[in-house]
């Protein structure tokens, strides 16, 4: 069975292996260029407004601006877009978790904090070395955050939608569905998508085998008499709904933090007040 696809929270199959070094480099370069250009303009504005202020105020303003551009903005953008920045969008990339799911606030924060060192302080040399030495092209921030970049252009969606049987909705909502091992959710989704085209015997054999593996991560088990295929649909459907709900909460939190940030004077009071 093909194992190169990636399952994200929306249940979309990304027919792509980890992004190539050249593509990742292009996305990173575009992000760096945008950040530098915005930083130059912002620094000119801040310097102009603090022209008559002392050196301490100028230094504080510069540090605050660096934190804003190198950490706060990337974390907010990556959280709100579920792993995409302007550079990644242009290069057709997305950052995902190791299990193929969408990144959340903590992943974006780790990547941004480590990126200050491995991308900006070392001019990208550490990131290049780490990326070239990793099979998935991970930089240090990805290794610590548990993420990596994939190419998402040419994405193919599923033919068969996930269906929650009415009688299982209550059970699924209260069930403890632990994180499935990498690849298992993808295998289940692929089989469910191909099920109508499979011979009845093969369809039953595959769904029974996968249901046995998935049931080890679900407690309590499904109600008696639930078919293997119905059980698998219910688990992936509920897993997707919970993932989407967590993503919504993360995006709202990031939006609130960004709004609060815009209301603050970046920690630098006007010395003329």
N, C-alpha and C positions, 0 to 999 in steps of 0.2 A: 504493500500500500504506500502511496506517495506520502512523504513526510515533510515536504518542503513548504507546505502552506502554513499560514499563521491564523489563528482564530483570535479576533479582538472582541471586545465587549459587545459590540453590536451584532455579533455573529456573522461577520464578513470574512470570507477567505481571501487572504492576500497571497496570490500566486507568485511569491517572490522569495528568494533566498536573502540572507543578510546583504545589505547594500555593499557595492564594491568600494574599494578604497578611494578610487577617483571620484565616485559620486558623493561619498561622504565628505571628501576634501572640498569638492565644489560647494556643497551646502554650507560647510563650516566657513569657507572663504567668503561667501556671500553674507553670512551672519556677521562676520568680523567687519566687513566693509560697511555694512549698515550701522553697526554699533559705533565704529570709529567716526563715521560722518555725523551721526546724531550726537556723539560725544563732543565733537569739535564745535558744532553749533551751540550745544548746551553750555559748553565751557566758555564760549565767547559771551553768551548772554549773562551767565553768572559772573564772569570776570568784569563785565561792564557794569553790572549792578553793584558790585563790591569794589569798584575802582578806588573809592576813597576810604575803604575799610582797611584794617590792619592785616598783617600777614596771617595771624591766627584765624581770622574769619575766612580768608581766602583758602587757607589749607583745609579748614573744616568743610567749606563748600565743595572743594574738589574731591575730598574723600567721600562725602555724601553722594556726590554725583556718580562716582565710580561704583559705589555700592548699588545705587539705583540702576545703572546701565548694565553692570556685570552680573548682578544677582537678582534683584527684585523684578526687573522687566523680563529677563529670560524665564524665570520661574512662573510668573503670571501668564506669559504667552504660552509656554509649553503645557501648563495645566489647563488653560482655557481651550486650547486647540487639540488637546489629547495627543501631544507629542510632535507638534509641527511648529516650526518657526518660519520666518520669511525665506531664509536660505533653504530649509528643508522642503518647503512648499514649492519653491522654484526648481529644486533638484528632484522632486518627486519622492521624497523620503518621509518617513515617520519613525519616531522613537517608540518602541513598545517594550513591555516587560519581557522577561525571559520566557514566560509561559504564553507569550503572544497577546496578552491583555493590554489595555491602554494604560499609559503612565498616569500617576496621580501626583498630588502636591509633593509628597515626600521624595518621590523619584526625581522630580524636576529640581527640587531644592538641593539634593545631593549632587546631581550632575552640575548644577550651576556653581556650587561652592568649590567643588574639585576643579571645575573648569577655570576658575580664577587662577589657580596655580599652573595646571598643565597646559592651558591654552594661552593665557595672557602673560603670566610671569615668565614662562619659558619659551614664549613665541611659538607655541604649538609643537615644539620638539618632543616633549614627553608624550603628548597625545599621539603624534605620528608613530613613535616607537612602539607604544602600547598597542595601537591599532594594527600595525603590521605584524605584531607577534601574537595576535589573538585570532582564532579561527573565525569568529564572528565579527572581527573588526572592532572590538570594544576598546574604548579608551578607559583610563582609570576611573573616570566618573561613572561610566557604564558598569564597570566591574563592581564598584561599591553600591551602586543603585539597583543592580540587577536588571539592566536594560540593554538594548542594542538597537541599531538603526536598520530598517528594512526599506526596500523600494516598493512603492505602492501604486505606481502607474500601471494601468492595465489590469486593475483589480476585477476579479470575477465574483459575482454574488452567488448565493445558493439558489437552486431551482426549487427545492422543497422547503417551505417555512416550518419553523418549530411550532408545534401545536400543544397546548396544555389541555389535557382532558378535563372537562368540568368537574369530574369526581375527584381529581387529584389536586386541584388548586389549593384547597385548605391544607392538605398534607404537605405539599411542597412549600407553602409559605412558612410553615412552622418547623420544617425539617432542618437539621444541621447538615449543610452541604459543604464539606471541606474542599479545599483547593485540590483539583485533580492534577495528577502528575503531568509534566510537560508532554504534549503529544496525544494524551488519552482523549481529551475533549475534542481534539481535531479528528481523531480516528472515528469517534462516535458520530460527529457531525457529517463526515464524509459518507459513512455507511447509511445514515438516515437520509441523506440527499440522494443516494443511489438506490435506496430500498425498492422503490416502485419498478426499477428496471432489473432487479435481481430475481433469480429463480426462487420460488417459495422456500425450498430446502436451504439454499444458501442464505437467504434473508433471515430465516429463523435461526440458523446456526450462528451467524455473525452477531445478530442482536442479542442472543442468549449469552454468548461469550463476553460481549462488551458489558452487558447489564451486570454480569457477575463481578466484573472488575470495578465497575462504577459503584455498585452497591456497598463496597467496602468503605467508601468515602461518604456515605449518606446514612444518617440515623435520625429517626427510626426508618426501617425499610418501608417500601410502598405497601399499600393495603393488599391483603390477599386477593389473588385472582388478577392482579395487574400484569398485563403482558410486558415482555421485555422491551419491545419497541415503544410502547406507550410510556413506560418508566423512563427510558432514555430521553424521549421528547420532553417530558416533564422536568427532568433534572437540568437539561441544557437551557430550557426556556426560563426556569427560575434563576439559574446561574446568570443568564444574560440580563434579566430584569434587575437583579441585585447589582450587577456590574454597572448598568446604566444609572441606577439610583446613586451609587457611590460616586460615579463620574459627575452627576448633576450636583451633588453636595460639594465636591471638590471645586467645580467650576464656580459655584456660588461663593464659596469661601475665597477663592482667588480674586473674583470680581470685587468682593467686599474689601479685601486687603488692598487691591489696586485703587479703589475709590477712596479709602482712608488715606492712602499714600498721597493721592492728588490733593487732599485737603490739608496736608501738612506742608510746612515750608521747608521740607527736607532737613529739619533739625537745625536750620540756620536762621536765627532771627535777624531782621533788618537792623544793621548797626546805626541807621539814621533815626530809628524810633526813639 
